[in-house]
Amino acid sequence: MGVYTRAGDKGKTHLYQGKTISKSSLRIDAIGSVDELNSALGVAIAQINDKGLRIKDKLRKIQNDLFEIGGALANPSSKVQGLESRVQNFEKIIDKLEKDLPPLSNFILPGGGRTGSLLHLARTVSRRAERSIVELSEQDKVQNEIIIYMNRLSDLFFMFARFINDIKKKKEILWSKR
């Protein structure tokens, strides 16, 4: 399989089973947003050097999930298996972290340390990918569990960012109205 096909030279790209569509389509935008999220997540993972956290393994699994989600977006007749259980797992992790972290009584600004900041960035890219997928779902077929997964994923990234900042003693900055 070659890296280039020259179809992109005309603003087109190939989907599963060779179907050619415009690179400006909602489907390609959603696929690209998921791919961008996967890359942003890779940058965050590269910053995690504490093996004892076990977050790195969880994030790598999410990267694999995102690869499968991108594939399902490219082939609407396919389904990603196991997303419901993954969402349930995310909720358990979020609930545990929420109990272990200082409670929030105000909004926080994205930031803290380098890794926490990168996880906040992944959260915002995740939200954009979710919006792209929802927009696509309003016009074409998308597995509903993908939307639910993406929604919960951004919540998980928020909690992971808070957790990393907490254990690394990186201060979260509270938002204050001017």
C-alpha positions as CSV (number, residue, x, y, z in Angstrom):
1,M,0.0,0.0,0.0
2,G,1.5,3.3,-1.1
3,V,1.5,6.4,1.1
4,Y,0.2,8.6,-1.6
5,T,-2.6,8.0,-4.0
6,R,-2.8,11.4,-5.8
7,A,-6.6,11.5,-5.1
8,G,-5.9,14.2,-2.5
9,D,-4.4,16.4,-5.2
10,K,-8.0,16.9,-6.3
11,G,-9.5,17.3,-2.8
12,K,-10.7,13.8,-2.6
13,T,-9.9,10.8,-0.4
14,H,-10.9,7.2,-0.2
15,L,-13.0,5.5,2.4
16,Y,-13.4,1.9,3.3
17,Q,-14.1,-0.2,0.2
18,G,-12.7,2.4,-2.1
19,K,-15.5,4.9,-2.0
20,T,-14.1,8.4,-2.9
21,I,-15.5,11.5,-1.2
22,S,-14.5,15.1,-0.8
23,K,-12.0,16.0,2.0
24,S,-14.4,18.8,3.0
25,S,-17.2,16.3,3.9
26,L,-18.5,16.0,7.5
27,R,-17.3,12.4,7.6
28,I,-13.7,13.3,6.8
29,D,-13.9,16.2,9.3
30,A,-15.0,13.8,12.0
31,I,-12.3,11.2,11.1
32,G,-9.7,13.9,11.1
33,S,-10.8,15.3,14.4
34,V,-10.5,11.8,16.0
35,D,-7.1,11.4,14.4
36,E,-6.0,14.8,15.8
37,L,-7.2,13.8,19.2
38,N,-5.2,10.5,19.0
39,S,-2.1,12.6,18.1
40,A,-2.6,15.1,21.0
41,L,-3.1,12.2,23.3
42,G,0.2,10.7,22.1
43,V,2.0,13.9,23.1
44,A,0.4,13.8,26.5
45,I,1.4,10.1,26.9
46,A,5.0,11.0,26.0
47,Q,5.2,13.3,29.0
48,I,4.1,10.7,31.6
49,N,7.2,9.1,33.0
50,D,5.8,7.6,36.3
51,K,5.0,4.0,35.6
52,G,3.3,3.6,38.9
53,L,0.4,5.9,37.8
54,R,-1.0,3.4,35.4
55,I,-2.6,6.3,33.5
56,K,-0.2,5.7,30.6
57,D,-1.7,2.2,30.0
58,K,-5.2,3.6,30.2
59,L,-4.4,6.3,27.7
60,R,-2.8,3.9,25.3
61,K,-6.0,1.8,25.4
62,I,-7.9,4.9,24.6
63,Q,-5.6,5.5,21.6
64,N,-6.5,2.1,20.3
65,D,-10.2,2.8,20.9
66,L,-9.9,6.1,18.9
67,F,-8.2,4.2,16.0
68,E,-11.2,1.8,15.9
69,I,-13.7,4.7,16.1
70,G,-11.9,6.4,13.2
71,G,-12.3,3.1,11.3
72,A,-16.0,2.9,12.1
73,L,-16.5,6.5,10.9
74,A,-14.8,5.5,7.7
75,N,-17.1,2.5,7.3
76,P,-20.6,3.3,8.7
77,S,-21.8,-0.2,8.3
78,S,-19.2,-1.4,10.9
79,K,-19.5,-1.1,14.7
80,V,-17.0,-0.7,17.4
81,Q,-17.5,-3.4,20.0
82,G,-17.3,-2.8,23.7
83,L,-17.8,0.9,23.9
84,E,-20.6,0.6,26.4
85,S,-18.3,-1.2,28.9
86,R,-15.5,1.3,28.2
87,V,-17.9,4.1,29.1
88,Q,-18.8,2.3,32.3
89,N,-15.1,1.9,33.1
90,F,-14.6,5.6,32.5
91,E,-17.4,6.5,34.9
92,K,-15.8,4.3,37.6
93,I,-12.4,5.9,37.1
94,I,-14.0,9.4,37.2
95,D,-16.0,8.6,40.3
96,K,-12.9,7.3,42.1
97,L,-10.8,10.3,41.1
98,E,-13.5,12.7,42.1
99,K,-13.5,11.2,45.6
100,D,-9.7,11.3,45.9
101,L,-9.2,14.8,44.6
102,P,-9.9,18.1,46.4
103,P,-13.5,19.2,45.6
104,L,-14.0,21.9,43.0
105,S,-16.1,24.9,44.1
106,N,-15.1,27.0,41.1
107,F,-14.1,26.6,37.5
108,I,-10.4,26.0,36.9
109,L,-8.2,27.3,34.1
110,P,-6.7,24.7,31.9
111,G,-3.1,24.3,33.0
112,G,-1.0,23.2,35.9
113,G,2.1,21.2,34.9
114,R,3.1,20.2,31.4
115,T,1.3,16.8,31.5
116,G,-1.8,18.2,33.1
117,S,-1.9,21.0,30.5
118,L,-1.5,18.5,27.7
119,L,-4.4,16.4,29.1
120,H,-6.5,19.6,29.2
121,L,-5.6,20.1,25.5
122,A,-6.6,16.5,24.8
123,R,-9.9,17.3,26.5
124,T,-10.7,20.3,24.3
125,V,-9.7,18.4,21.1
126,S,-11.9,15.6,22.3
127,R,-14.8,18.0,22.6
128,R,-14.2,19.3,19.1
129,A,-14.1,15.7,17.8
130,E,-17.4,15.0,19.6
131,R,-19.0,18.0,18.0
132,S,-17.8,16.9,14.5
133,I,-19.2,13.4,15.1
134,V,-22.6,14.8,16.4
135,E,-22.8,17.0,13.3
136,L,-22.1,14.0,11.1
137,S,-24.7,11.9,13.0
138,E,-27.4,14.5,12.2
139,Q,-26.9,13.9,8.5
140,D,-25.6,10.3,8.2
141,K,-25.2,7.1,10.0
142,V,-23.0,7.0,13.1
143,Q,-23.0,4.4,15.9
144,N,-24.6,6.1,18.9
145,E,-22.2,4.6,21.4
146,I,-19.4,6.5,19.7
147,I,-21.1,9.8,20.7
148,I,-21.5,8.6,24.3
149,Y,-17.9,7.4,24.4
150,M,-16.6,10.7,23.1
151,N,-18.7,12.7,25.6
152,R,-17.4,10.7,28.6
153,L,-13.9,10.7,27.3
154,S,-13.5,14.5,27.7
155,D,-14.7,14.2,31.3
156,L,-12.1,11.5,31.9
157,F,-9.3,13.7,30.4
158,F,-10.4,16.5,32.7
159,M,-10.1,14.2,35.8
160,F,-6.8,12.8,34.6
161,A,-5.4,16.3,34.2
162,R,-6.6,17.2,37.7
163,F,-5.1,13.9,39.1
164,I,-1.7,14.4,37.4
165,N,-1.6,18.0,38.6
166,D,-2.4,16.9,42.1
167,I,0.2,14.2,42.5
168,K,2.8,16.3,40.8
169,K,1.9,19.2,43.2
170,K,1.1,21.5,40.3
171,K,-1.3,24.2,41.4
172,E,-4.7,24.5,39.6
173,I,-5.6,28.1,39.0
174,L,-9.1,29.0,39.8
175,W,-11.0,31.1,37.3
176,S,-12.1,34.4,38.7
177,K,-14.5,36.9,37.1
178,R,-12.9,40.2,36.2
